[in-house]
Every structure is written in C-alpha cells, then in structure tokens.
C-alpha cells in the first residue's frame, strides 16, 4: 500500500477547518494533508489548519492565481504516491479516502473519482439547481465518460498527475482538460459511486454571482473541448435536461460562452502554459 496526500485548495474559506476535521476521522488516514492557499487566505486560518488537528500531518503553501493556480503550482510539493483532492467547502465521510484510493491500490488505474451530495436539503432555488445538476452529472455523464469527473473528489497517481500537470490557459475547467488528456494517453480512470462527499452550497444565494460563475465555467469548458478536439462530440450528446427553471438561463448563456471561448482560445493556443510562482507558508514537506 502506497502513501497518500490529500490536497485541499482554499481561497479565504473558513470551512477549510470542517474539511480538515472530516479528514481527521478517516478510516484510511492520509500520510499528509497539504493546504494549497490563494493569497487572500488569512494566515490565522492556515495557522489553525496546522495546529488544530494534531493527529494530522498538515503542511500549507501560499500561491498566486486563486484555487486553480494553487493546485497547479503546488504539484511539486507532493511527494506521496497518491494525491487526492478535496475542496474547502466539502466534508468527507469516514470511509471516503479508503474507498476512493482502493482501485488505485488494487490495479492499473491512474485516477478515480466519486460524487458529491448536498450538505443539507436544498433550500434556495440556486441550491436546488446545483443539487439537480450534480445528480444529473453523476447519473448520466460520468458513468459513460470519466472526463466529466469534477476534480474536487478525485485521487491520482502522483507521477501521472505531475507529468500531465494543469494547463493554466484552461481556468475553471482544468479537471476536464486534465482528465481528457489522461484518457487520450490511454490512462484508466474509474468512477467510484460509494466514495461520495458532502458539498456545501449554502452560501450560493446571489443570482448574478451564480450566472457569472456558470458563464465562466461554460467558457472554460468550451475551451477545453476545443483544445482537446472534443467539441463536436459534446455538441452531439443527448442529455436528460435538469428539471429546474435555471436551466433555461444557462441554455441562453452557452452559445455566447462558446463564441467567447473560440475567441479566447485563438489568442491562447499559441502561448505556452505559464508556471505559477510559489510562496510557501509553514514547514517544507518531507517524505513520510
């Protein structure tokens, strides 16, 4: 059995401590937890992360570029055999890590991923939309194409992850780009339905913020599809629509987002991926 590091990316989110608390209760304990923090994350929060859970080995690093930049720049800090990702707004049941890494430890699998569930019964319209959207992704899309696995509940062989890396030209859909490239190389990914985590969407209350986030995601997703030659196949897919009024709003956003993505990718495809700088906080990592 190899060693496992769980990386938690954070952007000034106090719910980080809830995520770490759930990692402290895992039946398969990680050898290390690495907190990859964006610049806005308070030092007091990172200090609490390192000190509040004495049974966990917690290292922290501070990076420019938000959550995506933190994930990309922190890869060189991971020394364990397997890297699992959990977001700061997620809480993992005690069996999560054991279930998520089992296929990696059992055979020739390069990455695994599980679903998310709402932290509480949805109350707002936006919460209900996200809950129904996530359910449709894990029910209809992921079982047939693991490139649709959101990164925040995945585990990777670190050697494959570091070799593939993240492309900073694809923001907000870096998971689809990474997983698509992995599959194109012949690597194997596995969906693990029982390795689910709770996802806290209770702070999603602003319609304008929701619309901006969905637009940014649709632009980035289209850029990944264009880059990897997957756009035609995506446009031919037939899906069961989410039964929520907000799906009509998102349907209106998608054509504009596709045009935006085409323009953006033309300007970026000739530019080499940029390496993010690293600003460390806390002690340097050492192999377990």
Helices and strands as residue ranges (DSSP letters): E 4-10, H 16-23, E 32-38, H 43-51, E 58-63, H 66-73, G 74-77, E 82-87, E 90-92, H 96-106, E 111-113, E 116-118, H 125-136, I 137-141, G 146-148, E 153-157, H 158-164, H 174-184, E 189-191, E 197-199, H 207-227, H 231-236, H 246-268, E 278-281
